[in-house]
Amino acid sequence: MESSALSLLTASIGIRESSLECKTKISTGITLSRCCGTHLPSIHNLQLFLIPHTEALSRSSATSARLYFLCGPRLITHLTSTHSHLTNTSSILSCGPPLVPERVAQVIEERKRAEKRVTEAERELAEYIARDLVEQINRENGSGIFKRHIHRTDDTTNALAFLTSIAFALGAAISSEEKRHYMVVLSSSPSTQSTSSVSTVLVLGSDDLKVKAAGDGLKAKLGVKGGGKGPRWSGKFIGIWKENREDEAIDGVLEAL
């Protein structure tokens, strides 16, 4: 015999079926009917319901929510899949299934601490690189504009953040009262590259017009896509970064300024 899963569910949790807004949806293996297509082959499939989550709906007249539930063969499939995921996760974390939430929380906390240590180390490294650049700028002060290109390997997902840290540290290290003329190009590329690899380029200088000119030169000679305003310009280079090609092109752009 056939029985409506929706009717049994509403009766078990105390919701009037007449207050529910039902929509039909064609699903493989389930009939299309006014009861949301939840007719099942036999009533024994309706012994257990699972409500994974609800979704609040914003309506001015009343407080409404969309109710999601599983029962019958779909619930069995869901529980089987969930158990498989839980077992695999517990194996990866080397703990029993009941300890998975605690172990996951521990891993997340350890990752946060590791990311904090990396951030602090990058900040200190950026300040060290900036101080070294300031010393070079001071030594060459009076001999024209200081020009330098620094390339590094960076496999992080946000290489621009570290280059920007160097730029801020350099700006903080050079006093606004000191008339230092400089043009620095910072670039980074991943250690393993392909034709779709992304390399990052950051231009910073004491002259906004020269920074813009350097950015235009990088667009023309390297095909770098980017932009900027004021003392900084950033862009991305797609492809394989070669020192004897891209580095020489950047040196050419700096010499032309």
C-alpha positions, -999 to +999 in steps of 0.1 A: +000+000+000+011+036-004+011+062+024+021+099+024+055+105+042+045+142+045+013+133+064+031+111+089+059+136+094+035+165+101+015+144+126+047+133+144+061+168+149+028+186+155+025+207+123-008+211+105-005+198+070-029+225+058-004+251+069+024+237+047+031+251+012+038+221-009+057+221-043+061+191-065+095+181-080+103+153-104+129+130-088+142+097-101+125+067-086+098+088-068+063+094-081+050+129-089+020+137-067+004+165-047+021+151-015+055+163-028+062+130-045+071+111-013+050+080-019+070+049-010+066+012-019+056+002+016+048+017+050+078+001+067+100+027+049+084+054+071+096+042+105+123+068+108+126+105+098+157+127+098+154+165+097+189+176+086+182+213+087+156+240+083+157+273+064+141+305+078+119+325+053+115+362+057+078+371+054+061+402+069+028+384+078+041+354+097+073+335+107+078+308+082+105+281+077+113+256+050+116+221+064+139+195+049+135+158+059+147+124+048+130+090+051+128+056+035+155+045+010+169+080+007+175+082+045+193+048+044+215+061+015+222+093+034+231+075+066+253+050+047+272+079+030+275+099+063+289+068+081+314+062+053+326+099+055+329+097+093+349+064+091+373+078+065+377+110+085+384+091+117+410+070+099+428+102+085+428+118+120+439+085+137+410+085+162+377+068+168+345+081+152+332+096+185+364+117+189+363+132+154+347+165+164+372+171+192+401+161+169+389+184+141+387+213+165+422+205+177+435+205+141+418+238+133+433+254+164+468+241+155+463+255+120+453+289+133+484+290+155+506+279+126+492+306+103+498+332+130+534+322+133+538+323+095+522+358+094+546+370+122+576+355+104+566+371+071+562+405+088+597+403+103+611+391+069+594+420+051+608+445+076+643+430+071+640+432+033+628+468+036+656+479+059+681+464+034+665+483+006+666+515+026+704+510+032+709+506-005+688+536-013+708+558+012+741+546-001+731+555-037+714+588-027+726+616-049+734+594-079+699+596-094+669+574-089+675+541-072+662+512-093+660+476-082+641+444-091+638+416-065+623+383-075+615+354-051+598+320-051+565+319-033+541+289-032+515+306-010+480+313-022+484+350-016+518+361-027+507+397-032+501+400+006+538+395+014+550+418-014+526+444+000+540+440+035+575+448+020+560+479+004+544+491+036+576+484+056+597+503+031+573+533+032+575+533+070+613+530+070+618+560+047+610+593+065+586+616+046+611+644+052+639+626+034+640+631-003+647+596-015+641+588-052+635+551-058+617+526-081+615+490-069+598+461-087+590+431-065+579+398-082+572+363-071+564+330-089+556+295-078+584+269-076+565+245-100+552+263-130+531+256-161+516+277-189+487+286-165+509+295-135+503+330-120+532+352-110+527+384-090+543+418-097+543+448-075+558+482-084+565+508-058+583+541-060+586+577-048+572+592-080+536+583-089+541+591-126+571+569-129+552+541-111+525+543-137+550+544-165+567+513-151+533+496-150+526+505-186+560+492-195+553+458-178+520+456-197+536+463-230+567+441-226+555+412-204+518+413-209+512+418-172+476+425-164+470+449-135+467+485-124+473+508-095+471+543-081+497+565-064+530+550-053+520+513-060+510+493-090+503+455-090+496+429-116+497+393-126+518+375-152+503+342-166+528+316-178+563+303-171+585+329-155+621+327-168+649+347-153+667+353-186+635+366-202+612+382-177+639+395-154+657+411-183+625+426-195+618+442-161+654+455-160+648+471-194+616+488-181+635+502-151+664+515-173+639+533-196+625+554-167 
